[in-house]
Amino acid sequence: MIVFLVGFVILLVIGVPISISIGASAVLGCLSLGYPMVVIGQKMVSGIDSFLLIAIPLFIFAGNLMNAGSITKKIFNTARELVGWIPGGLGHANVIASVIFAGMSGSAVADAGGLGAIEMEAMKSNGYDEDFAGAVTAASSVIGPIFPPSIPLIIYGSVASVSVSKLFMGGVVPAVIMALLLMAMVYYFAVRRHYERHPFSGKALWHEFKGSILALITPLIILSGFTVGWFTPTEASSIAVIYALIISVLVYRTMTWKQFLKCLKDSALSSANTLFIIGSSTLFTYVMAMEGYSNKIANFILGISSHQAVILLFLNIILLLLGMVMEPGAILTLMLPVLLPIAKKLGLDLVHFGVMLVLNLMIGQVTPPFGVCLFVISDVNKIKLEQLYKAILPWCIPLVLTLFLVTYLPHIVTWLPNILLK
């Protein structure tokens, strides 16, 4: 077992991709412990043999189609006309556009890489500081995996056997709270730095709204489908792809054949990486469970304190640290066999627990030094990472405050699914 764990740590330290590190160390563990070779293939395949997980590549594909078809640009333009008159207007538009786009892709990286490039260009060309623009874009991208649909919540629901529809609806209120707190931070910086407002024009707002209405109603279609029971999350992902293709190719006519093929390739690569991580993590957790380490870790955490609030604080700190250095899908698959027994012994609602976990891990995606969204924004917009590291720190305050509220006020998460999805 020591060989298994040490191998995993060494591979991570020397820079081997997380998916390979997990898979290679799990195989090494199986061989060193004398497990049958057939177990390796069986566990990896069973980890991704789920109808629910089909939604992951389809939502990734839908997000890429939205970016390639210039739909994200229409969304941002509408958001700019709607809230641009507030001090720091383009910063507010950045946040609002992220909320809308979140209802289509469910991915923080898709938001940061696609919509983020449009937002950054607009803000810099209108006199906003580059570090401010980068920090707002990174922080608002966290909304993507919280507001439905959400790829990390799909992974959590699959592993924990929790209703994904309830998880999706549970993320709505936390996402709105996060957006409002980020907009408050935008207002604070805008007043201090005297950023100009975008003048309000009812005519311009109507023009942009009319031109982007088909894109704007996509989240409404998905949310209403869950609520009424028209379709499952997996079916919703296929609807999102078809809808994105229709409005990109037939309505807006902004999608070329070359762009479509690139979307297919990029989506296939991203999906393969995510699903391979899930499969290899399933084998990893199987070895840990068989050797009794999952129960030992769970009992250790429960032995820290008899108070639920203290244990939740400890879990949040550990997950924030892990989220800074590891991919969320890997953490969810690896840690859930340990965390779910803890949640059940504490009497936590598993929908509330899932949203809390995902929110925590998403904050890690924008936290130095290894926040993935920071790397994406730096690469796409040619900003120095050191500049982003310094700029993002104040924006962690509204994100962590949202996490605190979600952790200790569970009704923020459970209220909406309990009302709409009884």
Secondary structure in CASP SS format (residue, H / E / C, confidence):
PFRMAT SS
TARGET T0000
AUTHOR 0000-0000-0000
METHOD secondary structure of the structure
MODEL  1
M C 1.00
I H 1.00
V H 1.00
F H 1.00
L H 1.00
V H 1.00
G H 1.00
F H 1.00
V H 1.00
I H 1.00
L H 1.00
L H 1.00
V H 1.00
I C 1.00
G C 1.00
V C 1.00
P C 1.00
I H 1.00
S H 1.00
I H 1.00
S H 1.00
I H 1.00
G H 1.00
A H 1.00
S H 1.00
A H 1.00
V H 1.00
L H 1.00
G H 1.00
C H 1.00
L H 1.00
S H 1.00
L C 1.00
G C 1.00
Y C 1.00
P C 1.00
M H 1.00
V H 1.00
V H 1.00
I H 1.00
G H 1.00
Q H 1.00
K H 1.00
M H 1.00
V H 1.00
S H 1.00
G H 1.00
I H 1.00
D C 1.00
S C 1.00
F C 1.00
L H 1.00
L H 1.00
I H 1.00
A H 1.00
I H 1.00
P H 1.00
L H 1.00
F H 1.00
I H 1.00
F H 1.00
A H 1.00
G H 1.00
N H 1.00
L H 1.00
M H 1.00
N H 1.00
A H 1.00
G C 1.00
S C 1.00
I H 1.00
T H 1.00
K H 1.00
K H 1.00
I H 1.00
F H 1.00
N H 1.00
T H 1.00
A H 1.00
R H 1.00
E H 1.00
L H 1.00
V H 1.00
G C 1.00
W C 1.00
I C 1.00
P C 1.00
G C 1.00
G H 1.00
L H 1.00
G H 1.00
H H 1.00
A H 1.00
N H 1.00
V H 1.00
I H 1.00
A H 1.00
S H 1.00
V H 1.00
I H 1.00
F H 1.00
A H 1.00
G H 1.00
M H 1.00
S H 1.00
G C 1.00
S C 1.00
A H 1.00
V H 1.00
A H 1.00
D H 1.00
A H 1.00
G H 1.00
G H 1.00
L H 1.00
G H 1.00
A H 1.00
I H 1.00
E H 1.00
M H 1.00
E H 1.00
A H 1.00
M H 1.00
K H 1.00
S H 1.00
N C 1.00
G C 1.00
Y C 1.00
D C 1.00
E H 1.00
D H 1.00
F H 1.00
A H 1.00
G H 1.00
A H 1.00
V H 1.00
T H 1.00
A H 1.00
A H 1.00
S H 1.00
S H 1.00
V C 1.00
I C 1.00
G C 1.00
P C 1.00
I C 1.00
F C 1.00
P C 1.00
P C 1.00
S C 1.00
I H 1.00
P H 1.00
L H 1.00
I H 1.00
I H 1.00
Y H 1.00
G H 1.00
S H 1.00
V H 1.00
A H 1.00
S C 1.00
V C 1.00
S C 1.00
V H 1.00
S H 1.00
K H 1.00
L H 1.00
F H 1.00
M H 1.00
G H 1.00
G C 1.00
V H 1.00
V H 1.00
P H 1.00
A H 1.00
V H 1.00
I H 1.00
M H 1.00
A H 1.00
L H 1.00
L H 1.00
L H 1.00
M H 1.00
A H 1.00
M H 1.00
V H 1.00
Y H 1.00
Y H 1.00
F H 1.00
A H 1.00
V H 1.00
R H 1.00
R H 1.00
H C 1.00
Y C 1.00
E C 1.00
R C 1.00
H C 1.00
P C 1.00
F C 1.00
S C 1.00
G H 1.00
K H 1.00
A H 1.00
L H 1.00
W H 1.00
H H 1.00
E H 1.00
F H 1.00
K H 1.00
G H 1.00
S H 1.00
I H 1.00
L H 1.00
A H 1.00
L H 1.00
I C 1.00
T H 1.00
P H 1.00
L H 1.00
I H 1.00
I H 1.00
L H 1.00
S H 1.00
G H 1.00
F H 1.00
T H 1.00
V H 1.00
G C 1.00
W C 1.00
F C 1.00
T C 1.00
P H 1.00
T H 1.00
E H 1.00
A H 1.00
S H 1.00
S H 1.00
I H 1.00
A H 1.00
V H 1.00
I H 1.00
Y H 1.00
A H 1.00
L H 1.00
I H 1.00
I H 1.00
S H 1.00
V H 1.00
L H 1.00
V H 1.00
Y C 1.00
R C 1.00
T C 1.00
M C 1.00
T C 1.00
W H 1.00
K H 1.00
Q H 1.00
F H 1.00
L H 1.00
K H 1.00
C H 1.00
L H 1.00
K H 1.00
D H 1.00
S H 1.00
A H 1.00
L H 1.00
S H 1.00
S H 1.00
A H 1.00
N H 1.00
T H 1.00
L H 1.00
F H 1.00
I H 1.00
I H 1.00
G H 1.00
S H 1.00
S H 1.00
T H 1.00
L H 1.00
F H 1.00
T H 1.00
Y H 1.00
V H 1.00
M H 1.00
A H 1.00
M H 1.00
E C 1.00
G C 1.00
Y H 1.00
S H 1.00
N H 1.00
K H 1.00
I H 1.00
A H 1.00
N H 1.00
F H 1.00
I H 1.00
L H 1.00
G C 1.00
I C 1.00
S C 1.00
S C 1.00
H C 1.00
Q H 1.00
A H 1.00
V H 1.00
I H 1.00
L H 1.00
L H 1.00
F H 1.00
L H 1.00
N H 1.00
I H 1.00
I H 1.00
L H 1.00
L H 1.00
L H 1.00
L H 1.00
G H 1.00
M H 1.00
V H 1.00
M C 1.00
E C 1.00
P H 1.00
G H 1.00
A H 1.00
I H 1.00
L H 1.00
T H 1.00
L H 1.00
M H 1.00
L H 1.00
P H 1.00
V H 1.00
L H 1.00
L H 1.00
P H 1.00
I H 1.00
A H 1.00
K H 1.00
K H 1.00
L H 1.00
G C 1.00
L C 1.00
D C 1.00
L H 1.00
V H 1.00
H H 1.00
F H 1.00
G H 1.00
V H 1.00
M H 1.00
L H 1.00
V H 1.00
L H 1.00
N H 1.00
L H 1.00
M H 1.00
I H 1.00
G H 1.00
Q C 1.00
V C 1.00
T C 1.00
P C 1.00
P C 1.00
F C 1.00
G C 1.00
V H 1.00
C H 1.00
L H 1.00
F H 1.00
V H 1.00
I H 1.00
S H 1.00
D H 1.00
V H 1.00
N H 1.00
K C 1.00
I C 1.00
K C 1.00
L H 1.00
E H 1.00
Q H 1.00
L H 1.00
Y H 1.00
K H 1.00
A H 1.00
I H 1.00
L H 1.00
P H 1.00
W H 1.00
C H 1.00
I H 1.00
P H 1.00
L H 1.00
V H 1.00
L H 1.00
T H 1.00
L H 1.00
F H 1.00
L H 1.00
V H 1.00
T H 1.00
Y H 1.00
L C 1.00
P C 1.00
H H 1.00
I H 1.00
V H 1.00
T H 1.00
W H 1.00
L H 1.00
P H 1.00
N H 1.00
I H 1.00
L H 1.00
L C 1.00
K C 1.00
END
